[in-house]
Amino acid sequence: MNASPDATASIDALAAALQGAGYFADRRLATAAFLALRLGRPLLLEGEPGVGKTELAKALATVLGRELLRLQCYDGLEQREALYEWNYAAQLLHLRAAEGRAPADEIEREVYQPRYLIRRPLL
């Protein structure tokens, strides 16, 4: 499913598209979402449980034709629990095994391949 280009053409178009997805955003929220999309920046929402933060994310995913990746945030959540990281042990093992086999720049390119990533919710 792909987003209609018209859905993000303006604040009003985004508000209408969100309404079509079952979410009624006021002008301030529609403006914030529109600007986040236009600027390629995150939209950070906070509030009490049940105020509609997740529902907005679901509606935006629907409007944009994207998969929703839900990350439940809480006090004490560490970056390493949410973001990818490199599997340093596997990279070092590969480096040791590859020593003398190829030029250093080629080996360096090899260790920064997707197979050495430890996937987390936000990869």
MOPAC internal coordinates of N, CA, C and O (Angstrom, degrees):
PM7 1SCF
backbone

  N    0.0000 0     0.00 0     0.00 0    0    0    0
  C    1.4404 1     0.00 0     0.00 0    1    0    0
  C    1.5199 1   108.16 1     0.00 0    2    1    0
  O    1.2310 1   119.71 1   -52.61 1    3    2    1
  N    1.3241 1   118.17 1   127.39 1    3    2    1
  C    1.4546 1   122.97 1   178.53 1    5    3    2
  C    1.5100 1   110.25 1  -112.03 1    6    5    3
  O    1.2310 1   121.24 1   -29.73 1    7    6    5
  N    1.3157 1   115.23 1   150.27 1    7    6    5
  C    1.4603 1   120.79 1   179.94 1    9    7    6
  C    1.5155 1   109.56 1   -73.18 1   10    9    7
  O    1.2310 1   121.30 1   -34.83 1   11   10    9
  N    1.3018 1   115.11 1   145.17 1   11   10    9
  C    1.4538 1   119.95 1   171.91 1   13   11   10
  C    1.5184 1   107.45 1   -72.45 1   14   13   11
  O    1.2310 1   119.71 1   -46.99 1   15   14   13
  N    1.3460 1   118.15 1   133.01 1   15   14   13
  C    1.4586 1   119.17 1   179.16 1   17   15   14
  C    1.5300 1   111.47 1   -58.54 1   18   17   15
  O    1.2310 1   120.45 1   152.01 1   19   18   17
  N    1.3273 1   116.75 1   -27.99 1   19   18   17
  C    1.4591 1   120.25 1  -179.62 1   21   19   18
  C    1.5235 1   112.18 1   -69.87 1   22   21   19
  O    1.2310 1   119.82 1   156.42 1   23   22   21
  N    1.3237 1   117.95 1   -23.58 1   23   22   21
  C    1.4640 1   121.29 1  -176.00 1   25   23   22
  C    1.5186 1   112.45 1   -64.39 1   26   25   23
  O    1.2310 1   119.93 1   152.71 1   27   26   25
  N    1.3137 1   117.74 1   -27.29 1   27   26   25
  C    1.4614 1   120.72 1  -179.11 1   29   27   26
  C    1.5245 1   112.34 1  -115.58 1   30   29   27
  O    1.2310 1   120.47 1  -161.79 1   31   30   29
  N    1.3232 1   116.70 1    18.21 1   31   30   29
  C    1.4592 1   120.90 1  -177.90 1   33   31   30
  C    1.5218 1   112.74 1   -71.76 1   34   33   31
  O    1.2310 1   120.29 1   151.52 1   35   34   33
  N    1.3085 1   117.05 1   -28.48 1   35   34   33
  C    1.4660 1   121.03 1  -178.58 1   37   35   34
  C    1.5243 1   109.00 1  -155.84 1   38   37   35
  O    1.2310 1   121.49 1    -9.59 1   39   38   37
  N    1.3101 1   114.76 1   170.41 1   39   38   37
  C    1.4685 1   119.77 1   177.33 1   41   39   38
  C    1.5210 1   109.91 1   -61.63 1   42   41   39
  O    1.2310 1   120.69 1   134.68 1   43   42   41
  N    1.3293 1   116.29 1   -45.32 1   43   42   41
  C    1.4655 1   120.05 1  -179.44 1   45   43   42
  C    1.5265 1   111.79 1   -63.50 1   46   45   43
  O    1.2310 1   120.58 1   140.87 1   47   46   45
  N    1.3376 1   116.50 1   -39.13 1   47   46   45
  C    1.4665 1   120.17 1   179.24 1   49   47   46
  C    1.5273 1   110.58 1   -65.20 1   50   49   47
  O    1.2310 1   120.57 1   139.55 1   51   50   49
  N    1.3277 1   116.51 1   -40.45 1   51   50   49
  C    1.4598 1   119.55 1   178.60 1   53   51   50
  C    1.5234 1   110.52 1   -66.67 1   54   53   51
  O    1.2310 1   120.33 1   137.07 1   55   54   53
  N    1.3281 1   116.98 1   -42.93 1   55   54   53
  C    1.4722 1   120.33 1   178.44 1   57   55   54
  C    1.5254 1   110.42 1   -59.84 1   58   57   55
  O    1.2310 1   120.51 1   138.41 1   59   58   57
  N    1.3370 1   116.63 1   -41.59 1   59   58   57
  C    1.4668 1   120.62 1   179.31 1   61   59   58
  C    1.5288 1   110.84 1   -66.81 1   62   61   59
  O    1.2310 1   120.36 1   139.40 1   63   62   61
  N    1.3354 1   116.91 1   -40.60 1   63   62   61
  C    1.4637 1   120.42 1   179.17 1   65   63   62
  C    1.5293 1   110.57 1   -65.76 1   66   65   63
  O    1.2310 1   120.44 1   139.79 1   67   66   65
  N    1.3248 1   116.77 1   -40.21 1   67   66   65
  C    1.4659 1   120.21 1   176.96 1   69   67   66
  C    1.5232 1   110.60 1   -63.24 1   70   69   67
  O    1.2310 1   121.00 1   139.08 1   71   70   69
  N    1.3353 1   115.70 1   -40.92 1   71   70   69
  C    1.4663 1   119.67 1   177.90 1   73   71   70
  C    1.5239 1   109.93 1   -62.10 1   74   73   71
  O    1.2310 1   120.65 1   139.64 1   75   74   73
  N    1.3267 1   116.36 1   -40.36 1   75   74   73
  C    1.4627 1   120.62 1   177.31 1   77   75   74
  C    1.5213 1   112.48 1   -62.93 1   78   77   75
  O    1.2310 1   120.81 1   153.87 1   79   78   77
  N    1.3420 1   116.06 1   -26.13 1   79   78   77
  C    1.4658 1   121.20 1   177.82 1   81   79   78
  C    1.5257 1   111.50 1   -90.47 1   82   81   79
  O    1.2310 1   120.94 1  -174.74 1   83   82   81
  N    1.3370 1   115.81 1     5.26 1   83   82   81
  C    1.4629 1   119.61 1   176.30 1   85   83   82
  C    1.5122 1   115.98 1    92.90 1   86   85   83
  O    1.2310 1   119.91 1  -167.43 1   87   86   85
  N    1.3329 1   117.78 1    12.57 1   87   86   85
  C    1.4620 1   120.73 1   179.75 1   89   87   86
  C    1.5246 1   108.82 1  -120.47 1   90   89   87
  O    1.2310 1   120.62 1   -55.38 1   91   90   89
  N    1.2967 1   116.41 1   124.62 1   91   90   89
  C    1.4614 1   121.49 1  -178.94 1   93   91   90
  C    1.5231 1   108.96 1  -100.10 1   94   93   91
  O    1.2310 1   120.47 1   -80.34 1   95   94   93
  N    1.3309 1   116.70 1    99.66 1   95   94   93
  C    1.4670 1   122.39 1  -178.31 1   97   95   94
  C    1.5199 1   109.52 1   -94.33 1   98   97   95
  O    1.2310 1   120.61 1   -44.62 1   99   98   97
  N    1.3357 1   116.44 1   135.38 1   99   98   97
  C    1.4634 1   118.67 1   173.98 1  101   99   98
  C    1.5315 1   108.48 1   -74.24 1  102  101   99
  O    1.2310 1   120.63 1    -7.07 1  103  102  101
  N    1.3185 1   116.40 1   172.93 1  103  102  101
  C    1.4696 1   121.39 1  -174.55 1  105  103  102
  C    1.5365 1   111.75 1   -60.09 1  106  105  103
  O    1.2310 1   120.08 1   138.69 1  107  106  105
  N    1.3183 1   117.45 1   -41.31 1  107  106  105
  C    1.4728 1   120.40 1  -178.45 1  109  107  106
  C    1.5233 1   111.04 1   -63.25 1  110  109  107
  O    1.2310 1   120.31 1   135.00 1  111  110  109
  N    1.3133 1   117.01 1   -45.00 1  111  110  109
  C    1.4602 1   120.51 1  -179.04 1  113  111  110
  C    1.5290 1   110.94 1   -69.00 1  114  113  111
  O    1.2310 1   120.41 1   138.84 1  115  114  113
  N    1.3205 1   116.82 1   -41.16 1  115  114  113
  C    1.4678 1   120.14 1   177.72 1  117  115  114
  C    1.5286 1   110.45 1   -62.13 1  118  117  115
  O    1.2310 1   120.48 1   141.45 1  119  118  117
  N    1.3254 1   116.69 1   -38.55 1  119  118  117
  C    1.4668 1   121.13 1   178.21 1  121  119  118
  C    1.5241 1   110.57 1   -65.22 1  122  121  119
  O    1.2310 1   120.27 1   134.35 1  123  122  121
  N    1.3258 1   117.08 1   -45.65 1  123  122  121
  C    1.4682 1   120.79 1   179.31 1  125  123  122
  C    1.5302 1   110.74 1   -61.28 1  126  125  123
  O    1.2310 1   120.29 1   136.16 1  127  126  125
  N    1.3208 1   117.05 1   -43.84 1  127  126  125
  C    1.4666 1   120.87 1   179.51 1  129  127  126
  C    1.5258 1   110.79 1   -65.30 1  130  129  127
  O    1.2310 1   120.57 1   136.79 1  131  130  129
  N    1.3241 1   116.51 1   -43.21 1  131  130  129
  C    1.4628 1   121.44 1   179.00 1  133  131  130
  C    1.5276 1   110.58 1   -59.87 1  134  133  131
  O    1.2310 1   120.52 1   132.29 1  135  134  133
  N    1.3340 1   116.62 1   -47.71 1  135  134  133
  C    1.4648 1   120.37 1  -178.86 1  137  135  134
  C    1.5302 1   111.41 1   -65.53 1  138  137  135
  O    1.2310 1   120.07 1   140.67 1  139  138  137
  N    1.3172 1   117.47 1   -39.33 1  139  138  137
  C    1.4655 1   120.13 1   177.48 1  141  139  138
  C    1.5299 1   110.30 1   -60.49 1  142  141  139
  O    1.2310 1   120.63 1   137.19 1  143  142  141
  N    1.3253 1   116.41 1   -42.81 1  143  142  141
  C    1.4664 1   120.23 1   178.56 1  145  143  142
  C    1.5216 1   111.29 1   -65.81 1  146  145  143
  O    1.2310 1   120.60 1   132.96 1  147  146  145
  N    1.3157 1   116.46 1   -47.04 1  147  146  145
  C    1.4664 1   120.90 1  -178.47 1  149  147  146
  C    1.5219 1   112.61 1   -62.57 1  150  149  147
  O    1.2310 1   120.73 1   140.68 1  151  150  149
  N    1.3228 1   116.21 1   -39.32 1  151  150  149
  C    1.4617 1   120.86 1  -176.46 1  153  151  150
  C    1.5284 1   112.92 1   -89.11 1  154  153  151
  O    1.2310 1   120.89 1   175.15 1  155  154  153
  N    1.3425 1   115.90 1    -4.85 1  155  154  153
  C    1.4581 1   119.16 1  -179.00 1  157  155  154
  C    1.5182 1   112.41 1    65.51 1  158  157  155
  O    1.2310 1   120.83 1  -144.71 1  159  158  157
  N    1.3070 1   116.01 1    35.29 1  159  158  157
  C    1.4616 1   122.27 1  -177.72 1  161  159  158
  C    1.5242 1   109.74 1  -114.68 1  162  161  159
  O    1.2310 1   120.18 1   -20.83 1  163  162  161
  N    1.3285 1   117.26 1   159.17 1  163  162  161
  C    1.4682 1   119.15 1   178.23 1  165  163  162
  C    1.5210 1   111.65 1   -71.81 1  166  165  163
  O    1.2310 1   121.22 1   -25.35 1  167  166  165
  N    1.2954 1   115.28 1   154.65 1  167  166  165
  C    1.4616 1   122.39 1   172.94 1  169  167  166
  C    1.5187 1   105.74 1  -109.43 1  170  169  167
  O    1.2310 1   120.76 1   -70.80 1  171  170  169
  N    1.3119 1   116.15 1   109.20 1  171  170  169
  C    1.4616 1   121.25 1  -177.43 1  173  171  170
  C    1.5152 1   108.96 1   -97.11 1  174  173  171
  O    1.2310 1   120.99 1   -55.88 1  175  174  173
  N    1.3133 1   115.71 1   124.12 1  175  174  173
  C    1.4624 1   121.77 1  -178.29 1  177  175  174
  C    1.5159 1   109.22 1  -119.24 1  178  177  175
  O    1.2310 1   121.03 1   -39.76 1  179  178  177
  N    1.3111 1   115.64 1   140.24 1  179  178  177
  C    1.4541 1   119.62 1   173.45 1  181  179  178
  C    1.5090 1   108.50 1  -139.67 1  182  181  179
  O    1.2310 1   121.01 1   -24.95 1  183  182  181
  N    1.2922 1   115.67 1   155.05 1  183  182  181
  C    1.4530 1   120.50 1   179.77 1  185  183  182
  C    1.5086 1   110.64 1   162.39 1  186  185  183
  O    1.2310 1   121.85 1    -6.11 1  187  186  185
  N    1.2964 1   114.06 1   173.89 1  187  186  185
  C    1.4621 1   121.06 1  -179.81 1  189  187  186
  C    1.5288 1   110.21 1   -65.31 1  190  189  187
  O    1.2310 1   120.63 1   -23.85 1  191  190  189
  N    1.3273 1   116.41 1   156.15 1  191  190  189
  C    1.4663 1   119.15 1   175.30 1  193  191  190
  C    1.5293 1   110.70 1   -58.52 1  194  193  191
  O    1.2310 1   121.38 1   -40.98 1  195  194  193
  N    1.3235 1   114.97 1   139.02 1  195  194  193
  C    1.4607 1   119.80 1   175.11 1  197  195  194
  C    1.5121 1   116.31 1    90.09 1  198  197  195
  O    1.2310 1   119.77 1  -175.28 1  199  198  197
  N    1.3463 1   118.04 1     4.72 1  199  198  197
  C    1.4677 1   118.76 1  -178.86 1  201  199  198
  C    1.5298 1   113.04 1   -88.31 1  202  201  199
  O    1.2310 1   119.87 1   172.92 1  203  202  201
  N    1.3507 1   117.86 1    -7.08 1  203  202  201
  C    1.4609 1   119.92 1   173.86 1  205  203  202
  C    1.5133 1   116.56 1   111.16 1  206  205  203
  O    1.2310 1   119.49 1  -166.90 1  207  206  205
  N    1.3136 1   118.58 1    13.10 1  207  206  205
  C    1.4658 1   120.67 1  -178.95 1  209  207  206
  C    1.5339 1   111.26 1   -61.98 1  210  209  207
  O    1.2310 1   120.65 1   130.39 1  211  210  209
  N    1.3121 1   116.35 1   -49.61 1  211  210  209
  C    1.4652 1   120.27 1  -179.27 1  213  211  210
  C    1.5203 1   110.86 1   -68.16 1  214  213  211
  O    1.2310 1   120.26 1   143.39 1  215  214  213
  N    1.3211 1   117.11 1   -36.61 1  215  214  213
  C    1.4705 1   119.80 1   178.99 1  217  215  214
  C    1.5236 1   110.99 1   -64.11 1  218  217  215
  O    1.2310 1   120.05 1   142.93 1  219  218  217
  N    1.3319 1   117.51 1   -37.07 1  219  218  217
  C    1.4674 1   119.99 1   175.48 1  221  219  218
  C    1.5251 1   109.60 1   -63.04 1  222  221  219
  O    1.2310 1   120.26 1   135.47 1  223  222  221
  N    1.3236 1   117.12 1   -44.53 1  223  222  221
  C    1.4651 1   120.39 1   179.17 1  225  223  222
  C    1.5263 1   111.14 1   -60.22 1  226  225  223
  O    1.2310 1   120.54 1   137.99 1  227  226  225
  N    1.3287 1   116.58 1   -42.01 1  227  226  225
  C    1.4701 1   120.43 1   178.24 1  229  227  226
  C    1.5260 1   110.94 1   -63.29 1  230  229  227
  O    1.2310 1   120.68 1   136.36 1  231  230  229
  N    1.3343 1   116.31 1   -43.64 1  231  230  229
  C    1.4654 1   120.07 1  -179.78 1  233  231  230
  C    1.5259 1   110.64 1   -65.46 1  234  233  231
  O    1.2310 1   120.05 1   137.57 1  235  234  233
  N    1.3275 1   117.50 1   -42.43 1  235  234  233
  C    1.4690 1   120.25 1   177.72 1  237  235  234
  C    1.5250 1   110.92 1   -62.07 1  238  237  235
  O    1.2310 1   120.28 1   138.07 1  239  238  237
  N    1.3254 1   117.07 1   -41.93 1  239  238  237
  C    1.4678 1   120.11 1   177.94 1  241  239  238
  C    1.5238 1   110.42 1   -60.47 1  242  241  239
  O    1.2310 1   120.62 1   138.02 1  243  242  241
  N    1.3230 1   116.42 1   -41.98 1  243  242  241
  C    1.4682 1   120.68 1   178.48 1  245  243  242
  C    1.5224 1   110.57 1   -63.31 1  246  245  243
  O    1.2310 1   120.71 1   131.11 1  247  246  245
  N    1.3262 1   116.25 1   -48.89 1  247  246  245
  C    1.4705 1   121.36 1  -178.21 1  249  247  246
  C    1.5270 1   110.81 1   -61.34 1  250  249  247
  O    1.2310 1   120.51 1   140.39 1  251  250  249
  N    1.3254 1   116.64 1   -39.61 1  251  250  249
  C    1.4602 1   120.80 1  -176.63 1  253  251  250
  C    1.5270 1   113.37 1   -86.91 1  254  253  251
  O    1.2310 1   120.76 1   172.71 1  255  254  253
  N    1.3404 1   116.16 1    -7.29 1  255  254  253
  C    1.4588 1   119.25 1  -179.06 1  257  255  254
  C    1.5153 1   112.38 1    67.93 1  258  257  255
  O    1.2310 1   120.95 1  -142.58 1  259  258  257
  N    1.3134 1   115.79 1    37.42 1  259  258  257
  C    1.4616 1   120.98 1  -177.44 1  261  259  258
  C    1.5195 1   111.29 1  -120.75 1  262  261  259
  O    1.2310 1   121.54 1   -18.84 1  263  262  261
  N    1.3211 1   114.66 1   161.16 1  263  262  261
  C    1.4593 1   120.96 1   175.78 1  265  263  262
  C    1.5253 1   108.80 1   -79.25 1  266  265  263
  O    1.2310 1   120.64 1   -40.90 1  267  266  265
  N    1.3059 1   116.38 1   139.10 1  267  266  265
  C    1.4574 1   121.27 1   176.77 1  269  267  266
  C    1.5241 1   108.99 1   -89.47 1  270  269  267
  O    1.2310 1   120.73 1   -56.50 1  271  270  269
  N    1.3164 1   116.20 1   123.50 1  271  270  269
  C    1.4584 1   121.87 1   173.69 1  273  271  270
  C    1.5167 1   106.64 1  -106.47 1  274  273  271
  O    1.2310 1   120.70 1   -68.98 1  275  274  273
  N    1.3121 1   116.27 1   111.02 1  275  274  273
  C    1.4624 1   120.60 1  -175.25 1  277  275  274
  C    1.5160 1   109.63 1   -97.11 1  278  277  275
  O    1.2310 1   121.21 1   -54.00 1  279  278  277
  N    1.3240 1   115.28 1   126.00 1  279  278  277
  C    1.4534 1   121.57 1   176.73 1  281  279  278
  C    1.5159 1   107.50 1  -122.02 1  282  281  279
  O    1.2310 1   120.81 1   -66.65 1  283  282  281
  N    1.3100 1   116.06 1   113.35 1  283  282  281
  C    1.4678 1   120.76 1   179.14 1  285  283  282
  C    1.5257 1   108.14 1   -77.78 1  286  285  283
  O    1.2310 1   120.56 1   -66.57 1  287  286  285
  N    1.3158 1   116.53 1   113.43 1  287  286  285
  C    1.4630 1   121.23 1  -178.91 1  289  287  286
  C    1.5222 1   110.08 1   -92.72 1  290  289  287
  O    1.2310 1   121.30 1   -33.08 1  291  290  289
  N    1.2956 1   115.12 1   146.92 1  291  290  289
  C    1.4608 1   121.02 1   179.30 1  293  291  290
  C    1.5186 1   108.07 1  -155.75 1  294  293  291
  O    1.2310 1   120.73 1   -18.71 1  295  294  293
  N    1.3154 1   116.21 1   161.29 1  295  294  293
  C    1.4520 1   121.69 1   178.45 1  297  295  294
  C    1.5225 1   108.84 1   -60.71 1  298  297  295
  O    1.2310 1   120.75 1   -53.59 1  299  298  297
  N    1.3091 1   116.18 1   126.41 1  299  298  297
  C    1.4567 1   120.24 1  -179.46 1  301  299  298
  C    1.5204 1   114.11 1    99.79 1  302  301  299
  O    1.2310 1   119.76 1   174.75 1  303  302  301
  N    1.3390 1   118.06 1    -5.25 1  303  302  301
  C    1.4648 1   120.86 1   177.11 1  305  303  302
  C    1.5226 1   108.62 1   -63.89 1  306  305  303
  O    1.2310 1   120.65 1   -54.20 1  307  306  305
  N    1.2991 1   116.37 1   125.80 1  307  306  305
  C    1.4595 1   121.85 1  -178.38 1  309  307  306
  C    1.5241 1   110.17 1   -94.46 1  310  309  307
  O    1.2310 1   121.04 1   -31.44 1  311  310  309
  N    1.3207 1   115.62 1   148.56 1  311  310  309
  C    1.4598 1   121.70 1   178.63 1  313  311  310
  C    1.5206 1   110.90 1   -54.64 1  314  313  311
  O    1.2310 1   120.06 1   138.57 1  315  314  313
  N    1.3192 1   117.49 1   -41.43 1  315  314  313
  C    1.4628 1   120.94 1  -177.25 1  317  315  314
  C    1.5200 1   112.87 1   -65.92 1  318  317  315
  O    1.2310 1   120.05 1   163.91 1  319  318  317
  N    1.3320 1   117.51 1   -16.09 1  319  318  317
  C    1.4596 1   120.82 1   178.02 1  321  319  318
  C    1.5299 1   111.75 1   -85.32 1  322  321  319
  O    1.2310 1   120.47 1   164.34 1  323  322  321
  N    1.3312 1   116.71 1   -15.66 1  323  322  321
  C    1.4557 1   120.34 1  -175.94 1  325  323  322
  C    1.5257 1   113.23 1  -112.75 1  326  325  323
  O    1.2310 1   120.28 1   143.01 1  327  326  325
  N    1.3209 1   117.06 1   -36.99 1  327  326  325
  C    1.4583 1   121.58 1  -174.61 1  329  327  326
  C    1.5208 1   110.87 1  -101.25 1  330  329  327
  O    1.2310 1   121.25 1   -24.14 1  331  330  329
  N    1.3212 1   115.22 1   155.86 1  331  330  329
  C    1.4566 1   119.49 1   177.30 1  333  331  330
  C    1.5282 1   109.75 1   -63.25 1  334  333  331
  O    1.2310 1   120.95 1   -18.13 1  335  334  333
  N    1.3007 1   115.79 1   161.87 1  335  334  333
  C    1.4571 1   120.83 1   171.00 1  337  335  334
  C    1.5225 1   107.84 1  -146.46 1  338  337  335
  O    1.2310 1   121.27 1   -17.48 1  339  338  337
  N    1.2988 1   115.17 1   162.52 1  339  338  337
  C    1.4569 1   120.16 1   179.26 1  341  339  338
  C    1.5171 1   109.94 1   -83.34 1  342  341  339
  O    1.2310 1   120.92 1   -35.87 1  343  342  341
  N    1.3252 1   115.85 1   144.13 1  343  342  341
  C    1.4585 1   122.31 1   176.09 1  345  343  342
  C    1.5307 1   107.04 1   -85.04 1  346  345  343
  O    1.2310 1   121.29 1   -94.45 1  347  346  345
  N    1.3329 1   115.15 1    85.55 1  347  346  345
  C    1.4636 1   120.68 1  -173.90 1  349  347  346
  C    1.5221 1   112.67 1   -60.16 1  350  349  347
  O    1.2310 1   120.02 1   140.92 1  351  350  349
  N    1.3148 1   117.57 1   -39.08 1  351  350  349
  C    1.4662 1   120.11 1  -179.54 1  353  351  350
  C    1.5279 1   110.65 1   -60.72 1  354  353  351
  O    1.2310 1   120.42 1   134.82 1  355  354  353
  N    1.3260 1   116.80 1   -45.18 1  355  354  353
  C    1.4672 1   120.50 1   179.45 1  357  355  354
  C    1.5250 1   110.79 1   -67.23 1  358  357  355
  O    1.2310 1   120.47 1   142.52 1  359  358  357
  N    1.3401 1   116.71 1   -37.48 1  359  358  357
  C    1.4616 1   119.33 1   178.03 1  361  359  358
  C    1.5305 1   111.10 1   -64.04 1  362  361  359
  O    1.2310 1   120.53 1   135.24 1  363  362  361
  N    1.3264 1   116.60 1   -44.76 1  363  362  361
  C    1.4675 1   120.10 1   179.50 1  365  363  362
  C    1.5230 1   111.28 1   -63.59 1  366  365  363
  O    1.2310 1   120.61 1   139.77 1  367  366  365
  N    1.3016 1   116.44 1   -40.23 1  367  366  365
  C    1.4622 1   120.69 1   177.70 1  369  367  366
  C    1.5278 1   110.31 1   -60.60 1  370  369  367
  O    1.2310 1   120.54 1   136.55 1  371  370  369
  N    1.3211 1   116.57 1   -43.45 1  371  370  369
  C    1.4643 1   121.11 1   178.47 1  373  371  370
  C    1.5286 1   110.42 1   -64.47 1  374  373  371
  O    1.2310 1   120.38 1   137.22 1  375  374  373
  N    1.3325 1   116.87 1   -42.78 1  375  374  373
  C    1.4652 1   120.30 1   179.49 1  377  375  374
  C    1.5250 1   111.06 1   -60.23 1  378  377  375
  O    1.2310 1   120.69 1   135.17 1  379  378  377
  N    1.3092 1   116.29 1   -44.83 1  379  378  377
  C    1.4778 1   120.12 1  -179.97 1  381  379  378
  C    1.5286 1   110.76 1   -63.65 1  382  381  379
  O    1.2310 1   120.63 1   137.56 1  383  382  381
  N    1.3088 1   116.39 1   -42.44 1  383  382  381
  C    1.4668 1   120.28 1  -179.02 1  385  383  382
  C    1.5251 1   111.57 1   -68.48 1  386  385  383
  O    1.2310 1   120.31 1   151.74 1  387  386  385
  N    1.3356 1   117.01 1   -28.26 1  387  386  385
  C    1.4587 1   121.23 1  -175.29 1  389  387  386
  C    1.5250 1   113.35 1   -92.92 1  390  389  387
  O    1.2310 1   119.62 1   173.68 1  391  390  389
  N    1.3166 1   118.34 1    -6.32 1  391  390  389
  C    1.4698 1   121.14 1  -178.72 1  393  391  390
  C    1.5196 1   110.85 1   -53.58 1  394  393  391
  O    1.2310 1   121.36 1   -49.36 1  395  394  393
  N    1.3314 1   115.00 1   130.64 1  395  394  393
  C    1.4519 1   121.07 1   177.44 1  397  395  394
  C    1.5137 1   114.56 1    78.66 1  398  397  395
  O    1.2310 1   119.50 1   171.60 1  399  398  397
  N    1.3064 1   118.56 1    -8.40 1  399  398  397
  C    1.4589 1   122.47 1  -177.54 1  401  399  398
  C    1.5256 1   112.22 1   -85.83 1  402  401  399
  O    1.2310 1   120.36 1   149.25 1  403  402  401
  N    1.3335 1   116.92 1   -30.75 1  403  402  401
  C    1.4640 1   120.79 1  -175.26 1  405  403  402
  C    1.5237 1   108.72 1  -150.67 1  406  405  403
  O    1.2310 1   120.28 1   -15.72 1  407  406  405
  N    1.3393 1   117.07 1   164.28 1  407  406  405
  C    1.4692 1   119.84 1   176.35 1  409  407  406
  C    1.5360 1   111.04 1   -60.47 1  410  409  407
  O    1.2310 1   121.00 1   -29.99 1  411  410  409
  N    1.3120 1   115.69 1   150.01 1  411  410  409
  C    1.4681 1   121.65 1  -176.00 1  413  411  410
  C    1.5204 1   112.65 1   -56.57 1  414  413  411
  O    1.2310 1   119.81 1   139.18 1  415  414  413
  N    1.3430 1   117.97 1   -40.82 1  415  414  413
  C    1.4715 1   119.58 1  -178.30 1  417  415  414
  C    1.5270 1   111.37 1   -65.59 1  418  417  415
  O    1.2310 1   120.10 1   146.24 1  419  418  417
  N    1.3183 1   117.41 1   -33.76 1  419  418  417
  C    1.4670 1   120.52 1   177.64 1  421  419  418
  C    1.5318 1   110.77 1   -69.03 1  422  421  419
  O    1.2310 1   121.00 1   137.03 1  423  422  421
  N    1.3084 1   115.69 1   -42.97 1  423  422  421
  C    1.4712 1   119.81 1   178.41 1  425  423  422
  C    1.5231 1   110.20 1   -63.87 1  426  425  423
  O    1.2310 1   120.58 1   140.12 1  427  426  425
  N    1.3228 1   116.50 1   -39.88 1  427  426  425
  C    1.4690 1   119.98 1   178.75 1  429  427  426
  C    1.5299 1   110.44 1   -61.01 1  430  429  427
  O    1.2310 1   120.15 1   137.75 1  431  430  429
  N    1.3220 1   117.32 1   -42.25 1  431  430  429
  C    1.4730 1   120.14 1   177.37 1  433  431  430
  C    1.5254 1   110.92 1   -61.77 1  434  433  431
  O    1.2310 1   120.65 1   142.79 1  435  434  433
  N    1.3219 1   116.36 1   -37.21 1  435  434  433
  C    1.4642 1   120.40 1  -178.75 1  437  435  434
  C    1.5258 1   112.78 1   -63.88 1  438  437  435
  O    1.2310 1   119.87 1   142.39 1  439  438  437
  N    1.3208 1   117.85 1   -37.61 1  439  438  437
  C    1.4687 1   119.64 1  -175.46 1  441  439  438
  C    1.5210 1   113.07 1   -79.42 1  442  441  439
  O    1.2310 1   120.10 1   169.79 1  443  442  441
  N    1.3236 1   117.42 1   -10.21 1  443  442  441
  C    1.4675 1   119.91 1   176.66 1  445  443  442
  C    1.5218 1   110.39 1  -105.96 1  446  445  443
  O    1.2310 1   121.61 1  -129.67 1  447  446  445
  N    1.3111 1   114.52 1    50.33 1  447  446  445
  C    1.4566 1   123.10 1   176.82 1  449  447  446
  C    1.5268 1   108.75 1  -105.15 1  450  449  447
  O    1.2310 1   120.26 1   -22.84 1  451  450  449
  N    1.3351 1   117.10 1   157.16 1  451  450  449
  C    1.4710 1   120.27 1  -179.88 1  453  451  450
  C    1.5255 1   114.48 1   -54.73 1  454  453  451
  O    1.2310 1   119.95 1   152.40 1  455  454  453
  N    1.3285 1   117.69 1   -27.60 1  455  454  453
  C    1.4696 1   118.69 1  -178.27 1  457  455  454
  C    1.5268 1   112.47 1   -66.25 1  458  457  455
  O    1.2310 1   120.10 1   164.50 1  459  458  457
  N    1.3302 1   117.41 1   -15.50 1  459  458  457
  C    1.4633 1   120.64 1   178.57 1  461  459  458
  C    1.5297 1   112.70 1   -98.54 1  462  461  459
  O    1.2310 1   120.42 1  -170.27 1  463  462  461
  N    1.3089 1   116.81 1     9.73 1  463  462  461
  C    1.4650 1   120.67 1   177.47 1  465  463  462
  C    1.5213 1   110.51 1   -91.86 1  466  465  463
  O    1.2310 1   121.11 1   -40.75 1  467  466  465
  N    1.3120 1   115.48 1   139.25 1  467  466  465
  C    1.4622 1   121.39 1   170.26 1  469  467  466
  C    1.5181 1   105.00 1   -97.57 1  470  469  467
  O    1.2310 1   120.87 1   -66.92 1  471  470  469
  N    1.3011 1   115.94 1   113.08 1  471  470  469
  C    1.4644 1   120.69 1  -174.15 1  473  471  470
  C    1.5216 1   111.27 1   -77.55 1  474  473  471
  O    1.2310 1   121.94 1   -39.36 1  475  474  473
  N    1.3106 1   113.88 1   140.64 1  475  474  473
  C    1.4603 1   123.14 1   175.66 1  477  475  474
  C    1.5323 1   106.37 1  -129.73 1  478  477  475
  O    1.2310 1   119.75 1    -1.26 1  479  478  477
  N    1.3134 1   118.09 1   178.74 1  479  478  477
  C    1.4698 1   119.13 1  -178.52 1  481  479  478
  C    1.5275 1   114.12 1   -55.61 1  482  481  479
  O    1.2310 1   119.86 1   144.97 1  483  482  481
  N    1.3237 1   117.86 1   -35.03 1  483  482  481
  C    1.4654 1   120.65 1  -177.17 1  485  483  482
  C    1.5144 1   111.03 1  -110.30 1  486  485  483
  O    1.2310 1   120.28 1  -105.43 1  487  486  485
  N    1.3017 1   117.07 1    74.57 1  487  486  485
  C    1.4590 1   120.60 1   177.19 1  489  487  486
  C    1.4941 1   108.60 1   -98.34 1  490  489  487
  O    1.2310 1   120.10 1   180.00 1  491  490  489

